[in-house]
Amino acid sequence: MESDGSVGLAQSAALKLSEMGERTKQLGTAIQDPNRQRRIILVIVCIALLLDNMLYMVIVPIIPDYLAQLSRQQASQAPVVIHINSSVNRTTKVKINQENLDVQIGVLFASKAILQLLVNPLSGTFIDRVGYDIPLLIGLMVMFVSTTIFAFAENYATLFMARSLQGLGSAFADTSGIAMIADKYTEEAERSRALGIALAFISFGSLVAPPFGGVLYEFAGKRVPFIVLAVVCLVDGFLLLTVIKPFSNRTRENMPVGTPIYRLMIDPYIAVVAGALTVCNIPLAFLEPTISNWMETTMHATQWEMGLTWLPSFFPHVLGVYITVKLAAKYPNLQWFYGALGMVMIGASSCTVPACTNFGQLMIPLCGICFGIALVDTALLPTLAFLVDVRHVSVYGSVYAIADISYSVAYAMGPIVAGQIVHNLGFVQLNLGMGLVNMLYAPALLLLRNVCQMKPSYSERDMLLEEGSTGLYDTIKMEERKLKRKGLCTTTAGNALPVDENGFEAFGGCSRAYSEEDSSGPEYA
């Protein structure tokens, strides 16, 4: 009886193992389906972008209070020396300490964007050489390490190192993630929709992180929000290893060589887009470190009002992404107009911020700023990929490194420059200047109005054909190209055409093929 029971138990275990094997096989087959795989890739990239922006903004309610506590501890441990004018000295010392603390907070906030700005030219070239999956994995690993360091850091130097490491991880994760989306979604309507979803996750991460970090910091301590984000980062990296298998993928050996980043930077169309991305993000980058103090001094805002300043702006941002994706699918030739309209809205909203006298009024221009940024980003990020397709080689690492540089310029200047402008000129002048810059830059997007009429360049198709033939048509085209370069393609319409052993005209249609392909060359190159 015992032997029969053990045999039955073994059979049931074997049956369950076989069922698990079948399910694993079905899951692997489903993952290998191209449509499902790119959806999973989109999810992985969106989680990475969400994490990066949450890590960027989660320290906003945590670090100032934590650094103030560290400063008070150091002051209490310092020896007390009594002077004659002790009250005056104490007041001066408190003022100096507060100014030093503000400088430390500003430098800490900006260090991430500064290092990201420095690393992006190198990361873009690296992504073009090795593909998109390995740099994304590197970025997630660095972000995991930086988040863990943040959780257990107990002094300013360690916090500064963790913040700088986050910039290094972002330079790889953000650029490779956006470039991977552009590479997987080649049709313009699908690409705009996928990049719009990614932008929605970026917005959600930036706006929900301060309340998330503030609540957990208040009730669970400094370590908990960073540990939660580190765990999510680890899960995303494991999902990337499972689905994409970056170290077993050999397709990168056949990747075309991307255009060098310095050549992309001097392309006038790409330069205009990069400038627009920088200018439109300046109001958000400059207001984030300055608006809380202004709200406290002018409208006596409470702590919860200052903490929830940007949260309502998430909804108009998502609405702007949705509207732009729908309009781009229906009127793709007006992408430049959507971007210009967004910059005008950003400029008008920035100018009206100082006129607000309460929390409810302030929500209107802030929502207008985020709505305008959604229009600009959603319209111009797919335009960068299209410009690379029609004017350069369809490898997207370097061009989205340029886009990341554009964002980093704004967010590197914000924590350092904005406070100085407010101190020397005033909050009103800061907003009027940002609004004026956006309105004056909007007409520059007129340069992009004929971009949709461009066609792929002759040089790109020539290079792709030279990588190897994929069929009889490509083989014939390659032979015609080689003969044409040697001057052998001189057959006229009146001469007889030689025929090869397979019955094809050996050189027939060479002049016609040349005229057809050259007529679709770069019209605006």
Disulfide bonds with the S-S distance in Angstrom:
Cys489-Cys510 1.78
